[in-house]
Amino acid sequence: MDELLELKERENAEATKERERREKEAVMEYLKSRFLDCTEDLFEEMFAKDIEPENMTVLQCYGQAKEDYREKLGDLVKALRAWMEDRNEVRLKKAAAFGKAVTIAENESEQEAFNMVRDFRSLKKKVLAQLTRDDGSSPHEANAMVQELNKQLADLENQLLANEIQLQEAIEDATSDFDTKISDIIKAMVDKAREFFTGVEDIEKGFHQQVLEGAITEMETHAQNAEVSSSLQDNDTQKAKFLSNREEMTGACANFNELHTSYIQNKEDQMQNAMTSWRNSFFERHRERQYHRNRQRIMDTKKVIDECRAEVEATMDAGEDDEDPDSAADLGYR
């Protein structure tokens, strides 16, 4: 029973750990989509045991200075996230609205093109049917009808290409306008990020000054009471050793400050790069998609025109029409 109970407890602990891991991943994914992932566990990373100087931890002033740091940093992070959440909602809504507007414009343009192809096919069916009937038309009249049909086909090609050019120009204008709006939002967010990390740097400066002054005071007190310090118990021997080495202590304070300062600057760069990268990749993906879509539309247009022209020629050569009037949707116009 004890073994079963132990096994059950271990399974529950593992399940809890796995659930917490998934929840943490979900939180980080959400924060990343808001450019805020670098603010998560910021304090814990800055004061991780593997980078926190051991000699500084023996200082009486260190614990309170560290808690002050945690509280002030937490307030800054909370304020930043609240501000960024509003801007991110605007950014994401505008991006979704832009994508929807582009899709609507594409669908309307393609429907218009489909209608033009359908109308031409209806005309072509009537003309070719008339040509294949033995209604006494002279070769001259038949030739004139074919020439007019080919003229209509050339006009259709020009209209389809003009339709696509007009769409691309409209989308490009909309993209430029949207790029300006997004750039303004990103700039405001970058400025806010800079303001946030400047605040973190101020907290770091205050922390460093507080700990350094406290360390000097405690080391001076220790030096004045060297006789008392020499009789400290074993658990205070290490503390006495650290307080006796002024150079090492002040060096540790300076190094810890430099490490934090570098860390803060890297986090700021990380956040700004994430914002800039999102903007660049958003418009790169959009323009690449439009490039491939435009190429496909041109190929579709050429295919339709070539097949219509071949049908006219085949009818003239064979004297019959194998045309399916409802096949426009099969040629990329649906």
N, C-alpha and C positions, 0 to 999 in steps of 0.2 A: 504493500500500500504506500509506503514511504517513497519507493522508487517511482510508482505511478504518479504520485502527487508531485514529485520533483520534475518528472517528465512533463506533466501538464503545466506546471509553472514556467518551465523553460519554453514550452511551445507558446504560451500566452505572452511571455516576454518578447519572443521573437516576432510574434504577430503584431504586438504593440510597436515594436521597433520598425517593422516594415510599414505599418500604417503611418507612423510619424515621418518616415522617409518619403513616402508618396505625398503626404500633405506638404512637406517642405519643398518638394519638387514643384508642386502645383503653385505654391506661393512664389517661388523663385521665377517660375515661368510667367506668372502674372506681372511680377515686378519688372522682369526683363522687357515685357511688351510695353511697359511704361517708362523705361530707361531708369528704373529705380533699384535694380538688383544689387548695385554696388553699395547701397545704403543698408542692406540687410546684414546683420551681424557685424556691423562696422566696428563697434566698440570691442566685441569679443575678439575680432581679428587683430586689432591694434594692441590688445593686452593679452595675447595668447601666451601661455606659459613658456613656449619655446623662444619667445623674443623678449619677454619681460625680464629685465636684469634682476638677478637674485639679490644683489647687494642693496638695491633700492627698496625691495620689499620689507627690509628690516626697519626702515624708517617709520617712526610713529606718525609722521605727517602724510605718508604715502597712501594709506588706506582711505583717509578722508578726501585727499586730492583726487584719487581715482574714482570715488563715488560721485564727487562733484562733476568730474569729466563725463561719467556715464549719464548723469541727469541732464546736464546741459546739452550733450550730444543728442540724447533722446528727444529733447524738446525741438532741436533743430531739424531732426529727421522727420518728426511728426508734422511740423509746419511745412517742410518741403513737400512731403507726400500729399498733403491736403491741397497745396497750390498746384502741384503737377497733375493731380487727378483731374482737376477742372480743365486744364489745358489739354490733357490727353484725351478727354472725352470730346472736346472740340475737334482735335486733330483726327481722331478715328472716325467721327461722324462725317467730317468733311471728306475724308478719303473714301468712305463708303458711298457718299452721295456723288462724288466725282466718278467713281467706277460705274455706278448705276446710270448716270447721265450718258457716259460714253457708250455703254451697252445699248441704251435706248436709241441713241443716234445711229449706231451701227445697224440695229434691227430695222429702223425706219428706212435707212438708205438701201439696205439689201431688199426690203420689201418693194421699194420703188423700182429697183432694178429688175426684180422678178416680174413686176407688173409690165414693165416695158418689153421684156422678153416674151411674156405671154401674149401681149397685144401683137407683137410682130409675128409670132407663130400663127396666130389666128389669121392675120392678113396673108401670110405665106401659104397657109392651107387653102384659102379661097383662090389665090392666084394660080397656084400649081394645079388645083383641081380644074380650074377653067382651062388651063393649058393642056391638060391631059384629055379633056373632052373633045370630041370631034364636032366642034360647033361652027366650023367653017372659017375660023380666024386665019388670016393670012400670015405668012412667015414674018412679015414686017411688023404686024400687030403683036405677034407672039414675042418677037425680039424686043419690042418697046416695053411690053409688060415685064419681061425678065430684067431689062435695064432699070426700070422703075423699082422693081423688087430689090435689086442689088443696091440701088441708091438708098432705099429704106434701110437695108441692112448696114450700109456704111454709116448712115445717120444713127442707127441703134448703137453701133460700136462707139461712135463719138459721144453719144449721150451716156452710155455706161461708164466710159472712162472719165467724162466730165463729172458724173455723179460721184465717182470714187475720189476724184481730186477735190471736189467741194467738201466731201466728208472729211478727208484728211486735213484740209485747211481749217475747217471748223474745230476739229479735235485738237489740232496743234495750237490754235488760239486759246481754246479752253484750257489746255495743258499749261501754257505759259502763264495764264491768269491764275490757275490753281497753284502753280509752282511758287508764284509770288506770295500767295496767302500762306502756304505751308512754310515757306522760308521765314516769314514774319513770326509764325508760331514757334518754329524751331529756335530762332534767334532769341525770342523771349525766354524760352526754356533753358537755353545755354547760359543766358545772363543770370537766370535764377540759380542755376547749378553753380555758376562762378560765385555768386553771393553766398550760397550755402557753404561751399568749401572754404571761402574766406572766413566765414564764421567758425568753421571747424579749426582752421589755423589759429584763430584768436583764442579758442578754448585751449588748444595745444600750447600756445605761448604762455597763457595763464597757468596752466598745469605745470609746465616746465619751470617757470619762475617760482611757483609755490613750493614745488618739491626741492628745487635747488636751494632756496633760502632755508627751508626746513632742514635739509641735509646739513648745511653749513652750521646751523644753530645746534643741531644734535651732535655733530662731530666736535664742536667747540665745547659743549657741555661734557661730552665723553672725555675729552682730553683733560678738562679741569678736574674730572673725577676718576682719573686713571687708576688710582689706588683702589677705589670701589669697584671699578670695572674689572680689575684683575681677579676679583673674587667671585665673578659671575658664575652661575651654574653652567653645566655643559650645554644646555639648550640656548644659552646666551653667549657662548664662546664665539660662535660664528658671527653674531651681531657685533660683538666687540671687535672682531677682526675687520669687519667692513667699515665700522665707524672709525677705526684707527688709520685707515688708508684714505686720506683726503683726496689724493690725486685720482685714485681708482674710482671713488664715488662720484666726483664731479665729472670724470670722463664718462662714466656710465650714464649720468643724467644727460650729458651733451649728445652722446651716441643715440640714446633712446629718443631724444628730441629730433635729431636728424632723421632717424628711421621713420618716425611718425610723419614728419614733414614730407618726406619723399613718398610715403604711402598715401598721404592725402592728395598730393599732386597727381599721383598715378590714378587714383580713383576719379579725380576730376576729369582727367584726360579720357578715362574709360567711359564716363557718362557722356561727355561731349562727342566722342567718336561714335558712340551708339546712336545718338540723335542724328548726326550728320550722315552716318551710314544708312540709317533707315530712309532718310529723305532721298539720298542718291539712288539707293537700290529700288525704291518705289518708282521713281521716274524712269530709271533704266529698264525695269521690267515692263512698264507701260509702253515705252517707245519701242522696245524689242517686239512686244506683242503686236503693236500697230504695224511695224515693218513687215512681219510675217503675214499678218492678216491682209495687208495691202497687196503683197506679192501674190497671195492666194486669190484675191479678187481679180487681179489682172489676168492670172492664168485661167480663172473661170470664164472671164469675159472672152478671152481669146478662144477658149474651147467652144463656147456657145456660137461665136461668130463663124469659126471654121466649120463647125458641124452644119450650121444653117446654110452656109455657102456651098458646102459639099452636097447637101440635100437638093438645093436648087439645080446644081450642075447635074446631079444624078437623075433628076426628074427630066431635065431637058435631053439627057442622053438616052435614058431608058424609056421615056414617055410614060412614066408612072410615078406615083408618090407613095413612098413607104414611111412617111413622116408620122410620128406620134405627137399630136398637138399638146399633150399634157406632160411632156418630158422635161419642161424647163426646170422643175424642181429637182431633177436628177443631175443637173449640170452645175450645182453649187449655188443656185439662187433660192434656196430655202433654208 
